[in-house]
Amino acid sequence: MGWGFVTKCWGAYVVAILGTSVASVGMWLESFGIFPYPESAILWYVWPIMYAAYALGPTYQVEAARVALDRLDDLGMEFKSDAAMRPN
């Protein structure tokens, strides 16, 4: 499938879901005392990365749609609702 925007979209979602799962398990281990405080502080820095990954998914999807519309324009085809996708 390559490294196009659709692949990046799903890759961002995979990273976000797996990272959220790992961070949640880490918080569970911390609450039961298995993963003590000083070492568990690394979990605080995982969450912003997951937020960014969740935000990148839709961003890549919108870019994929814009690239597809640009390719239609290059072929001389018109897409009726592309005015909603393009800012003026």
Backbone as numpy.savetxt, mean C-alpha at the origin, in Angstrom:
# Nx Ny Nz CAx CAy CAz Cx Cy Cz
4.01 -10.81 -14.32 3.19 -9.63 -14.32 4.06 -8.37 -14.32
5.31 -8.48 -13.94 6.19 -7.32 -13.98 6.08 -6.46 -12.74
6.70 -5.29 -12.79 6.67 -4.36 -11.67 5.86 -3.13 -12.03
4.70 -3.33 -12.61 3.81 -2.22 -12.92 3.08 -1.73 -11.68
2.21 -0.77 -11.89 1.50 -0.18 -10.76 0.54 -1.15 -10.09
-0.05 -2.06 -10.84 -0.98 -3.03 -10.23 -0.20 -3.98 -9.32
0.97 -4.42 -9.76 1.80 -5.28 -8.92 2.25 -4.54 -7.68
2.63 -3.29 -7.84 3.06 -2.50 -6.68 1.89 -2.27 -5.71
0.70 -2.12 -6.25 -0.49 -1.95 -5.41 -0.68 -3.15 -4.50
-0.70 -4.35 -5.11 -0.91 -5.55 -4.31 0.28 -5.84 -3.42
1.48 -5.49 -3.86 2.67 -5.66 -3.02 2.59 -4.78 -1.78
2.10 -3.56 -1.94 1.95 -2.67 -0.79 0.94 -3.23 0.20
-0.15 -3.78 -0.31 -1.14 -4.38 0.58 -0.57 -5.60 1.31
0.21 -6.41 0.62 0.81 -7.58 1.25 1.77 -7.16 2.36
2.62 -6.16 2.07 3.54 -5.67 3.08 2.77 -5.12 4.29
1.71 -4.37 4.03 0.93 -3.79 5.11 0.26 -4.86 5.97
-0.33 -5.85 5.32 -1.03 -6.90 6.07 -0.05 -7.75 6.86
1.05 -8.16 6.25 2.04 -8.97 6.96 2.69 -8.17 8.09
3.01 -6.92 7.83 3.60 -6.09 8.87 2.67 -5.86 10.04
1.40 -5.64 9.75 0.41 -5.47 10.81 0.29 -6.75 11.62
0.33 -7.89 10.96 0.25 -9.17 11.67 1.45 -9.37 12.58
2.64 -9.07 12.07 3.85 -9.23 12.87 3.84 -8.28 14.06
3.44 -7.03 13.83 3.39 -6.06 14.93 2.33 -6.45 15.96
1.22 -7.00 15.52 0.18 -7.43 16.46 0.64 -8.62 17.30
1.34 -9.54 16.68 1.90 -10.67 17.43 2.93 -10.15 18.44
3.74 -9.19 18.03 4.71 -8.59 18.94 4.04 -7.93 20.14
2.94 -7.23 19.88 2.21 -6.60 21.00 1.59 -7.66 21.91
1.12 -8.75 21.34 0.57 -9.84 22.13 1.67 -10.45 23.00
2.85 -10.67 22.40 3.97 -11.22 23.18 4.39 -10.26 24.29
4.33 -8.97 24.01 4.69 -7.98 25.02 3.69 -8.00 26.18
2.42 -8.12 25.88 1.41 -8.09 26.94 1.50 -9.31 27.85
2.03 -10.41 27.35 2.21 -11.60 28.18 3.61 -11.69 28.79
4.43 -10.67 28.56 5.75 -10.62 29.18 6.81 -11.45 28.47
6.51 -11.99 27.32 7.48 -12.81 26.58 8.48 -11.92 25.86
8.03 -10.76 25.40 8.85 -9.80 24.67 8.92 -8.54 25.53
9.96 -8.41 26.37 9.98 -7.33 27.36 10.08 -5.93 26.76
9.89 -4.93 27.62 9.78 -3.55 27.19 10.93 -3.01 26.35
12.15 -3.04 26.78 13.16 -2.34 25.97 13.26 -2.88 24.55
13.13 -4.17 24.38 13.21 -4.76 23.05 11.92 -4.54 22.24
10.81 -4.43 22.93 9.54 -4.28 22.22 9.32 -2.85 21.73
10.17 -1.94 22.11 10.02 -0.56 21.65 10.17 -0.44 20.14
10.80 -1.42 19.51 10.94 -1.41 18.05 9.57 -1.47 17.37
8.58 -2.03 18.06 7.24 -2.12 17.49 6.63 -0.74 17.25
7.04 0.25 18.01 6.51 1.60 17.82 6.86 2.14 16.45
7.99 1.70 15.91 8.45 2.21 14.62 7.94 1.39 13.44
7.28 0.29 13.72 6.72 -0.54 12.65 5.40 0.04 12.15
4.61 0.62 13.04 3.28 1.08 12.67 3.29 2.17 11.60
4.14 3.19 11.67 4.13 4.19 10.58 4.48 3.60 9.22
5.32 2.58 9.20 5.64 1.91 7.93 4.40 1.21 7.38
3.63 0.60 8.26 2.40 -0.07 7.82 1.36 0.94 7.35
1.27 2.09 8.03 0.34 3.13 7.58 0.70 3.59 6.17
2.00 3.76 5.94 2.45 4.20 4.62 2.13 3.14 3.56
2.31 1.87 3.90 2.02 0.80 2.94 0.53 0.75 2.62
-0.32 0.93 3.64 -1.76 0.98 3.38 -2.13 2.17 2.51
-1.44 3.27 2.64 -1.72 4.46 1.82 -1.20 4.29 0.40
-0.12 3.54 0.21 0.45 3.36 -1.12 -0.41 2.49 -2.03
-1.15 1.54 -1.47 -1.97 0.64 -2.29 -2.92 1.38 -3.20
-3.82 2.22 -2.66 -4.73 2.96 -3.53 -4.02 3.96 -4.44
-2.90 4.50 -3.97 -2.15 5.44 -4.79 -1.65 4.77 -6.05
-1.08 3.59 -5.91 -0.61 2.85 -7.08 -1.77 2.46 -7.99
-2.93 2.17 -7.39 -4.09 1.79 -8.20 -4.58 2.97 -9.04
-4.59 4.16 -8.47 -4.99 5.35 -9.22 -3.99 5.61 -10.35
-2.71 5.46 -10.07 -1.69 5.66 -11.10 -1.84 4.63 -12.22
-2.19 3.40 -11.88 -2.42 2.38 -12.91 -3.58 2.79 -13.82
-4.63 3.35 -13.23 -5.77 3.79 -14.03 -5.37 4.96 -14.93
-4.56 5.87 -14.41 -4.13 7.01 -15.23 -3.24 6.57 -16.38
-2.36 5.61 -16.13 -1.51 5.10 -17.20 -2.36 4.43 -18.27
-3.38 3.67 -17.85 -4.26 3.02 -18.82 -5.01 4.06 -19.66
-5.48 5.13 -19.02 -6.17 6.18 -19.76 -5.24 6.90 -20.73
-4.01 7.13 -20.30 -3.03 7.76 -21.20 -2.74 6.88 -22.41
-2.70 5.58 -22.20 -2.46 4.66 -23.33 -3.64 4.68 -24.29
-4.86 4.79 -23.75 -6.03 4.90 -24.62 -5.97 6.20 -25.43
-5.54 7.28 -24.77 -5.40 8.55 -25.48 -4.36 8.45 -26.59
-3.26 7.76 -26.32 -2.21 7.60 -27.33 -2.70 6.81 -28.54
-3.63 5.90 -28.31 -4.19 5.11 -29.40 -5.31 5.85 -30.13
-5.67 7.02 -29.63 -6.73 7.80 -30.27 -8.11 7.42 -29.82
-8.21 6.60 -28.79 -9.52 6.21 -28.28 -9.94 7.18 -27.18
-11.24 7.32 -27.02 -11.75 8.21 -26.00 -12.43 7.40 -24.92
-12.23 7.83 -23.72 -12.90 7.21 -22.58 -13.82 8.25 -21.98
-15.10 7.96 -21.91 -16.10 8.97 -21.57 -15.94 9.57 -20.18
-15.57 8.78 -19.19 -15.52 9.30 -17.83 -14.11 9.68 -17.39
-13.20 9.93 -18.33 -11.84 10.27 -17.91 -11.77 11.68 -17.36
-12.79 12.50 -17.54 -12.79 13.83 -16.95 -12.83 13.74 -15.43
-13.42 12.70 -14.91 -13.46 12.53 -13.46 -12.11 12.11 -12.90
-11.25 11.52 -13.74 -9.94 11.05 -13.27 -8.85 12.10 -13.39
-9.04 13.08 -14.24 -7.99 14.04 -14.50 -8.31 15.40 -13.90
-7.42 15.90 -13.07 -7.65 17.26 -12.55 -7.35 18.30 -13.61
-8.00 19.42 -13.55 -7.76 20.50 -14.51 -6.65 21.40 -14.06
